[in-house]
Amino acid sequence: MIEKDVIIIGGGAAGLFCAIEAGRRGRRALVLEHAGQVGKKIAISGGGRCNFTNVNASAANFISANPHFAKSALARYTPADFVALVERHGIAYHEKKLGQLFCDGSARQIINLLLAECNDARVEIRCGCRVRRVERGDKFRVETEQGSFASASLVVATGGLSIPQLGATDFGYQLARQFNLRIEPTRPALVPLTLPAATQARLSELSGVSLDALASCGGAAFRENILVTHRGLSGPAILQVSSYWQQGEPVNLNLLPDTDALTLILERQDSESELANVLGRHMPRRFAQAWCKLYAPPKSLRQLTEREIAALAAKLQCWQITPAGTEGYKKAEVTAGGVATSELSSRTMEATRVPGLYFIGEVVDVTGQLGGYNFQWAWASGYAAGQFA
Ligand SMILES: Cc1cc2nc3c(=O)[nH]c(=O)nc-3n(C[C@H](O)[C@H](O)[C@H](O)COP(=O)(O)OP(=O)(O)OC[C@H]3O[C@@H](n4cnc5c(N)ncnc54)[C@H](O)[C@@H]3O)c2cc1C
């Protein structure tokens, strides 16, 4: 039996960050990772460039049954703190848009940063180490394929269910259940939406064209590109609203977010041109044509009745589509839901009813919007637990 002060299950963003902080305090920290290497999700994140934080991150960018829970950790480890660390490691970065910071080079640089910090903090990392069982006596006893380990603190950083091919497991949730901790139902988030077959067939001509739109659903609205694909709806605005979408609800798309559609049509009401030509000046021409083929009567603007004009304007401003579902965990960037925040201290991430047991990162019911927020939560929650574990 090998004794440590802190055992961290999961060598992803949150687990490694927590280990660094615990190690810095002089705690003997051990990371157990079942995959062959740590940080696999970091490696593929942000299209290989890792959108490692967002300068605007605040609790408003996260979904959780308790919207206040993330505030404490986010305030104690901020995007500026992580940026300072990135700069200390000489990693060049840039803001792509909307406060999203990416490496100029490769996501691998962030993994190397974490490994270098782990090394400095004397963190031990064991890869290819599957945890079989956890028991709690006066300490936590962790049975693995590489032997038994014991520690006073156990940190669960096993992430969510997204992308099982990268090593995602439900082990963190199982462990929560073992200790009778409540779990908010999990669901794929930041995920493309699928359409009923009939809708998909109708929209096939719109497929492949992206469009700047305002997508809204479940009280949230995002202005970014949407994309109709041969499987359904995607693009950043759709991924964003997918996290707020509930089965059976429509998604509303404003195709002219900067323009009053009714005024636009009425200004050209005397024209012989068709709506598609007018819309083609405000959105990709192919999209305008395919959309009008679906919804506009085949006549000139002059021939449209007032009723038709009003209906078309309303549809352009609020095109309602009811998805059939999502593309699931295989395509989801994150998992919404998870270990209930009501079970955890927002200051330490420790389970209030199980002293010494901590949950951090995506396994917790705190889910970031698209744009570097999920990593900021991994750093901030890892930092918080790392000060106490
Ligand atoms: C394609 C993609 C791109 C993304 N891009 C971004 C981005 O650019 N910016 C951003 O902010 N977020 C991004 N995300 C989300 C982000 O990667 C996650 O939110 C973040 O990695 C969560 O960190 P974590 O440490 O909680 O979990 P993870 O990083 O998933 O780490 C969990 C670790 O635990 C290990 N593990 C699981 N089960 C066990 C077990 N039983 N025993 C031992 N180890 C176990 C896993 O192998 C994994 O290494 C992206 C996600 C995906 C899928």
The ligand as a Gaussian input file, in Angstrom:
#p B3LYP/6-31G(d) Opt

LIG

0 1
 C      -13.629000      18.280000     -29.008000
 C      -13.632000      19.141000     -27.758000
 C      -13.083000      20.401000     -27.817000
 C      -13.128000      21.232000     -26.666000
 N      -12.571000      22.469000     -26.745000
 C      -12.616000      23.273000     -25.662000
 C      -12.000000      24.550000     -25.697000
 O      -11.342000      24.933000     -26.672000
 N      -12.135000      25.354000     -24.570000
 C      -12.794000      24.922000     -23.455000
 O      -12.881000      25.678000     -22.480000
 N      -13.332000      23.693000     -23.383000
 C      -13.244000      22.861000     -24.452000
 N      -13.776000      21.602000     -24.371000
 C      -14.327000      21.159000     -23.071000
 C      -13.155000      20.784000     -22.140000
 O      -12.258000      19.937000     -22.835000
 C      -13.641000      20.077000     -20.887000
 O      -14.689000      20.795000     -20.290000
 C      -12.498000      19.932000     -19.886000
 O      -11.493000      19.122000     -20.460000
 C      -12.987000      19.318000     -18.582000
 O      -11.878000      19.083000     -17.760000
 P      -11.912000      17.893000     -16.707000
 O      -10.531000      17.808000     -16.161000
 O      -13.034000      18.040000     -15.790000
 O      -12.218000      16.593000     -17.574000
 P      -11.318000      15.908000     -18.716000
 O      -10.408000      16.902000     -19.332000
 O      -12.267000      15.172000     -19.568000
 O      -10.402000      14.901000     -17.892000
 C      -10.932000      13.788000     -17.225000
 C       -9.835000      12.753000     -17.192000
 O      -10.242000      11.696000     -16.356000
 C       -9.880000      10.487000     -16.964000
 N      -10.745000       9.438000     -16.431000
 C      -12.056000       9.243000     -16.695000
 N      -12.498000       8.187000     -16.010000
 C      -11.437000       7.708000     -15.304000
 C      -11.258000       6.627000     -14.410000
 N      -12.282000       5.809000     -14.106000
 N      -10.037000       6.425000     -13.873000
 C       -9.012000       7.242000     -14.182000
 N       -9.108000       8.267000     -15.027000
 C      -10.319000       8.515000     -15.568000
 C      -10.071000      10.748000     -18.444000
 O       -9.329000       9.828000     -19.233000
 C       -9.543000      12.168000     -18.554000
 O       -8.163000      12.221000     -18.786000
 C      -13.711000      20.761000     -25.475000
 C      -14.222000      19.461000     -25.432000
 C      -14.180000      18.653000     -26.540000
 C      -14.734000      17.265000     -26.451000

